[in-house]
Amino acid sequence: MHSVSDVAAHFGRVEEQLRSSLFSILETLNSPSLYLPSLGSSKADTEHVIDFSLPSISPYRFTISSTTAGTHPRPGVGMAMRRMLKDARF
C-alpha cells in the first residue's frame, strides 16, 4: 500500500503534466496564424480572400460563425406559424 505522501506526490506530478499539456494545447489554439488566411505577395494574389472595394468594412470574403446547441431554430416552425395564421383568418 502507498503512503498518503506518495499518493499526494503522484497527484502533484499528474496535475503538473496535465497543466503543461493543457497550456500547450491552448497556446497552439490561440495562435493567430491558425485563424488568418495566408496572403500572397500582391493584391492580385489576395483577391479571392480580401475584398478591396470596401476598405472601411471587414474585408474578408468569408465569415466564421458558431452557434450553441440550444440556439438552433427548429425547422418548420415558421411554416407552421404561417399555416396557423392563415387558418385563423375569417
C-alpha positions as CSV (number, residue, x, y, z in Angstrom):
1,M,0.0,0.0,0.0
2,H,1.2,3.5,-0.8
3,S,1.5,6.2,1.8
4,V,-0.5,9.3,1.7
5,S,2.5,11.4,0.9
6,D,3.4,9.1,-2.1
7,V,-0.2,9.4,-3.4
8,A,-0.1,13.2,-3.0
9,A,3.2,13.5,-4.8
10,H,1.9,11.3,-7.6
11,F,-1.2,13.5,-7.9
12,G,1.0,16.6,-8.0
13,R,3.1,15.2,-10.9
14,V,0.0,14.2,-12.8
15,E,-1.5,17.6,-12.2
16,E,1.6,19.3,-13.5
17,Q,1.7,17.1,-16.6
18,L,-1.9,17.9,-17.3
19,R,-1.5,21.6,-16.8
20,S,1.6,21.6,-19.1
21,S,-0.3,19.7,-21.8
22,L,-3.4,22.0,-21.5
23,F,-1.3,25.1,-21.7
24,S,0.5,23.7,-24.8
25,I,-2.8,23.0,-26.5
26,L,-4.3,26.4,-25.6
27,E,-1.1,28.2,-26.8
28,T,-1.4,26.3,-30.1
29,L,-5.2,27.1,-30.5
30,N,-4.7,30.8,-29.6
31,S,-2.1,31.3,-32.2
32,P,-3.2,34.0,-34.7
33,S,-1.7,32.0,-37.6
34,L,-4.5,29.5,-37.2
35,Y,-7.3,32.0,-38.0
36,L,-5.8,34.2,-40.6
37,P,-5.6,33.1,-44.2
38,S,-2.2,33.1,-45.8
39,L,-2.0,36.1,-48.1
40,G,0.0,36.3,-51.3
41,S,2.6,38.9,-52.0
42,S,0.4,41.0,-54.3
43,K,-3.1,42.4,-54.5
44,A,-4.0,40.0,-57.3
45,D,-3.0,37.0,-55.2
46,T,-5.3,38.0,-52.4
47,E,-8.5,39.0,-54.3
48,H,-10.0,35.6,-53.5
49,V,-9.6,36.3,-49.8
50,I,-10.0,40.1,-49.3
51,D,-12.5,42.5,-50.9
52,F,-10.6,45.7,-51.5
53,S,-13.6,47.7,-52.7
54,L,-14.9,48.4,-49.2
55,P,-11.8,49.4,-47.1
56,S,-13.8,50.6,-44.1
57,I,-15.6,47.3,-43.6
58,S,-14.2,43.9,-42.6
59,P,-12.5,42.9,-45.8
60,Y,-12.6,39.1,-45.6
61,R,-14.9,37.4,-48.2
62,F,-15.9,34.7,-45.7
63,T,-17.3,34.6,-42.2
64,I,-16.8,32.3,-39.3
65,S,-19.8,31.7,-37.2
66,S,-20.8,29.3,-34.4
67,T,-24.0,28.6,-32.5
68,T,-24.5,26.6,-29.4
69,A,-26.7,23.5,-29.3
70,G,-29.6,25.3,-27.6
71,T,-29.9,28.1,-30.1
72,H,-30.7,26.2,-33.3
73,P,-34.1,27.1,-34.6
74,R,-36.3,24.2,-35.2
75,P,-37.0,23.6,-38.8
76,G,-40.6,24.2,-39.9
77,V,-41.7,26.4,-37.0
78,G,-42.1,29.4,-39.3
79,M,-44.1,27.4,-41.8
80,A,-46.3,26.0,-39.0
81,M,-47.0,29.5,-37.7
82,R,-47.9,30.8,-41.2
83,R,-50.4,27.9,-41.6
84,M,-52.0,28.6,-38.2
85,L,-52.3,32.3,-39.0
86,K,-53.7,31.5,-42.4
87,D,-56.3,29.1,-40.9
88,A,-57.2,31.7,-38.3
89,R,-58.3,34.3,-40.9
90,F,-62.0,34.6,-41.4
